[in-house]
Amino acid sequence: MSNQRIDGVRLWDSLMAMARHGATQKGGVRRLTLTTIDKAARDDFRAQCESLGLAVRVDAIGNMFARREGRDPSRLPVLFGSHLDSQPSGGKFDGALGVVAGLEVMRTLNDLGITTEAPLELVNWTDEEGSRFGLSLMGSGTWAGVYPIERSYALTDIEGVTVESALKDIGYQGAEPAAPFPADSYFELHIEQGPILERAGARIGIVTGAQAQVWWDARITGQDAHAGTTPPDARRDALVAAAQIITLVDRLMREHGEDGRGTVGFLKVEPNSRNVIPGEVAFSVEFRHPDSAAIAALARDFPALAAEAIAATGCTLTLTPVLHYDAQPFDAECVALVEAAARRLGQPARRIVSGAGHDAVYVARRMPAAMIFTPCKDGLSHNEAESIEPEEAEAGCQVLFDAVVARANRSLV
């Protein structure tokens, strides 16, 4: 495949063009799912797909599938893609790299006049980030059967808008069921969102799987009262209690060594007034680890440890489970195709476990899957300063092209 090359300049220009949807003054993007800005990006994606002769369909949760027919109509399609939604202050490349690189794969096949044996489908998954409705991997999770669509539809943002109404508002509640269909495999290109590849001098990450995770929504209820008149022994300060749990999360993370991850990333204080003792605090709690047993132990032990940590505060704690999934290995044959492509192209590469959750994690429950990582500067992501080099984007896209085409053309005998 040495003469079958994607156009790196065209890829970069396309990435910069997509970044105009929701562009921020600091150079990032704010493209929250199912907003008018997301609609503009989706409309752009659809138009580009259709200009390439791809047939676009949308399912009931808004996932978009763009199909290029293969030579053999009896073969199952090879899927690849990622997501276009972003964090509130996100970067240009998180998710968008995989979708825009997928467009470049399709363009290159058209340019070279190549028809693969199996059909190809490029996917834009809905709401990977979970930043608006609070449920990460919502589109792929609903499609994979992890989340009932009724649950996903009923989720609300901070203004009370439901997922279902948001889909209708932007015209992306499709008629097709949000459910798995027969497919051969799935490949996803993504930035690493961490520093490992950059530190190792590797341009390609061969992703062997993703970490186990457990998340909760936490709520502490105390008593709001006057800050100046309420003595220490009469206080039930919900924020003080929350601080105890935040410290606990950090301690438990560090007890698991270099592989430990524990984060409280969202915090909402009520009534949030300078001279009122906080009476209620809502916040998120999550743990991640490559070992499913470590996460299972945290899922079992954390609620009791958290209750013990705030016992002296006089406050009450409610923990609502959000998600809990085991470490997800990726398919050995698909991973081997990624590794072989990187080797054939002479790209410095290393095997890596994903520290972040991705749509591929849930898709892998339904079909063979693999991921490709590119480095990002200083490992920084979920930040407007997120940055990659054009050469890194090109290398990742070329590995994606080679792996997808090899899978679609493989012998089934």
N, C-alpha and C positions, 0 to 999 in steps of 0.2 A: 504493500500500500504506500510505498515511499513517494509516489507521484500523485497521490490523492490527498491534497493539502487544503485545509481550510484557509480562508483569507483573514489573517490576523488584524489587518487594518480595518476591514469591514466589520469584523466582530467588535472591535473597540469603539468604532463610530456608532454602532448599534447600541452598545452599552451606554454610551454618553447620551444618545437620543432617548432611551428608555428612562434615564435618570432625570430627564426634564419633567417627567410626571411626578409632581410632589417635591420638586427641588427646593432645598432650604438655603438660606443665606450662608450657612457654614459649609456648604458643599455636599451635604447628605441628601436624604429624601425622607419625606413624611408621607407615606402612601398606605394609610390604614385600610384594612380590608373592608370591602363593600361600601366604600365612600365614593363620591363623585370622582375623586382623583384615581381611585382604583379602577373605576369604570373606564376612565380615559385610557389608562394603561391596558386594560383588557381589550377595549375597542381597537387600540393600536396593534396589539398582539394578534387579534382576530384578522384585522385587515392585512397584516403582513403574511399571516398563514395563508389566507385566501389568495393573495397575490402570487404565492408559490404553488398554487394548485392543490392545497391541502383542504380536506373536508373537515370543518370544525363543528363539534357538537358540545353541548353543555349539559351537565347533569343537575339534579335537583338541589345540590348544595353549592352549585356554581363552579365546580371543577370543569376545566376546559380541556378538550382532547382534539388535537389536530392530526389527521391521518393522511399518510402517504402510502398508496397502495404498493404492494409487492408483486413480484412475478408470479408467485404461487398463492392464489387466493385461499387455499386450504390451510396455509401456515398461520399460526397465531402471531399477533403483532408484538414487536419489541417496543417497549415504552421507555421514554426518557423525559426528564424535565425537572421542575422545581417550583418555585412560587414567586409571585410579583409583589405581594404585600410586604410591608416593612414595619419596623418598630416606630414609635412616635418620633424619635430622633435617630433614624437608622442611616445606614450607608448605602452606596450605590450598587453594591455587589452581592449582598446577602440575599440569596434566592434568585435575584434577577440574572446573575451570571449563568445559572443552569438553564433558565428559560431562553435567554437571548443566545446562548451558545447552541441550544437546541435548534433555534431558527437558522443559525449559521451552518449547522450540520445539514439541514434540509436544503439550504441554498447551494451548498457545495455539491450535494448529490445532483441537484438540478443542473448546475454548471458543468459537471462532469458527465452528465447523461447516464448516470448509474441508476438502475432499478434493482433494489435488493430482493432477495428471494422472499423474505417475509415482509409484511407491511410494517411500517414504523408509525408510532404515535407520540407526538410531543404533548406534554401535559403541563398545564398551569394549575397547581392545587390551590384551593381557597383557604385563606387564613391559616397559614403555617405558623405565624408568629404568636397568635393568641393575644395580641396586645390590646385589641378593642373589646372582644367578647370574653376574654379570660380563659380560653381553652385552646392550647397549642395543638397544632396538627389537626385542626378541626375538619378540614376538607378531606384529607387523606384518611383520617380516623373514621369519619362517617362512611366514606366509600368502602373502607376495609371491614366495616361492621363492628368496630370498636365502640363507637358511639351511635346509639339509635338516632335517626334523623329527627325524631320528635324532640329529643333532648337538645340537639344542636339548634334546631329552629327556635326553641324557647329561650336560648341564651340572650341576655340583654347587655348593652353597653351602659356607661355611666349615666346616659340620658334616658335610659329605659327603652331604647330602640331594640327590637328583636332581630335575630339573624334572618328570620323568614321575611320580615318586612323590609329589611335592608336589601336582601336579594331582589325582592320585587321592585323596590325603589330604583335600583340601577339596571333592572332588566336582565338579571343573570340567574334567575331561578329557572333552570332548564327543565325540559319535559322528561329527559332520560332519568331512570332511577339512579340514585347515588349508591351504587352497589358494584361489587367486583364483576368483571366480565372476563372471559377466557383470554389470557395473554401469556406470552412466552417468558418475559423478564422485564426488569426495570433498572435503568441506570440513572444516577443523579450526580451532576457536577455541582460543587459548592465550594465556597471559600472555607478554609479550616476553622476560622474564628478562634484560633489559639496560636501560640508561638512555636509549637513543636517543629513544624516543617521549616520555618525560617531559621530556627536555631540549628537545625541539622543540615542546612544547605540543600534541602530537597525541594524540587519544583513540583513534584507530584506526590500526593498522599494516596496510597492504596488502602482504602478503608475496609477493614475486615469485619466491622460491626459497630454497634453503638452501646453506650452505657445503660445500665439499669437506672431507673429514676422513681422517686416517690414525691408527690406534691400534696400539700394541704392548703386550704383557705382557713386562716385562723382568725378568731374574734375573741377579744378580751373585754369583759364588761366589768366596770368598776362603778364609780359615782362621780359625776362632774360636780364640782363645788368651788366656792370662792378661793382663789389662790392666796389671798391675804389674810383670811380669817379662819382657815381650817388648819388646826395643829397636826403635827405628824401622826399622832395615834388615832386621828379621826379620818385619815385619808385612805381612799381606795383608788389609787392612781393607776389607771389602765396603761398609761405609757410606761411607767416604771415597771409594771409587770411584763409588758411587751419587751422591754429592754433585757429582762432576765432571760426570756426565751431566745431573743436574738443572740445573746452571749452563749446560751446553750447550743444553738445551731452551729455557731463558729467553733465551739470546743469539740463537739462531736465530729465536725468535719476534720479538724486537725488531728484527732485521735486516729483517723483512718489514713494518715500519712499523705504522701504525694498524690495518691489517687483519690483522696477524699474531696468531695465538693458539697458545700452546704450554703444556702443563700436565702436571705430575706430581701427580696427585691422590690416589694410593693408595701407601702404603709399608708394608712389613712386614719387620721386622728380626729376624734369628735369631742367637743365642739370646735376644736382648733382655734382657740382664742388665747391671747397672751396671758390673761389674768384668770383663767379657768383651769382647774385641775382636769386633765383629760378623763372623761367617763367611759369612753369606748375607743378601742383601736382594732382596726381590721388590717390584716397583713398576710403575706404569702410565706410559705415555708417549702423549701425543696432540698432534697439530697440526691446526689448522683454518685455512681461508682461502677467500675467495670465488672465487679463481682455481684451477681444477682443475690447471693446469700447475704452480703453486707447490707444491701438495700432492704432485703426482707427483714433483717434484724432491726434496722432503723424503723421500718414501718411498724414493727411489733412494739418496740420499746419507747419510741419518741413520745407518744401521747402521755404515758405515765410519767416520764422524765419531765415533760413540760409542765404537767399539773403540779408535780412536786416543786419545780423551780419557782412557781408563783404562789405557793401555798400561804406564805406569810404576808402576801399583799392584800388579802381579803377580796381579791377579784376572782371572777370565774372565766374559764377558758372553754371555747367550743372549737373543735378541729373538724373540718369537713374534708374528707378525701376528695382530691381532684383527679389524680391519676397515679397509677403504680404499674410499671411494666419492667419485665426482666431485661437483662442485656440481650440484644438482638444480633446474633451472628448473621453475616451476609453469605450469599451462596458462593461456595468454593469455586465453581466453574466461572461464574461471572467475575469474581475477584481476580481469578487467573487471567481472564481476558484483559482486564485493566492493567495488571502487572506486565503482561506480555506486550501490550501497546506501549507502555512507558519504556520498556527495555528496547523495543524495536526502534523507537524514536530517539533513543539515547538520552532520555530525560532522567536526571537524578531523582530517585524515588525511594520511599520507605513505606513500610506498612504502619498503619496507625488505627487506633480505636477512636471513634467519634465521641468527643465530650458533650456535644450538643445533640438534641433530638432533631430529626429531620423526617420529612415525609417518607423517605425510603424505609424508615423503621417500621411503619405500619404497612406499607406496601409489601415489605418482605414477608409479612404473614400470609400473603396471598399468592406470591410468585417469587421465583429467584430474583435477587436484587444485589446491587453493588453500588458503591459510591466512589467518586474521585474528588480529592481535595486539591486546591491550590493554596499557596501561602497567602497570608495577608500581613501587611506591615505591622510589626510589633505585636502580632496576634490580636489586634484591636478590631472588635466588631460590635454590633448594636450601638454604634456611635457614628456621628456624622463624619468623623475623621477616618473612618474605615477606608483602606486603600490597598490596591494591588497594582502590579506592573502590567502593562500591555502584553509583555512576553509571557507572563504567568497565565494570563487569561487565554492566550493563544495555545500554550502548551496543554492546558487543561482541556480546551475544546478539541484539540487534535486527538488527545487520548480518548475523549468521549466518542468522537467520530470513528476512530479505529475500532474501539470496543463494540460499539453499536452495530457497525457494518459487519464485523466478524461474527457477532451473535446472529444477526439476521441472515447471514449467508452460510451458516454452518451446516454441515451435512447431518441429516437426521437418520441416515442409514446405520 
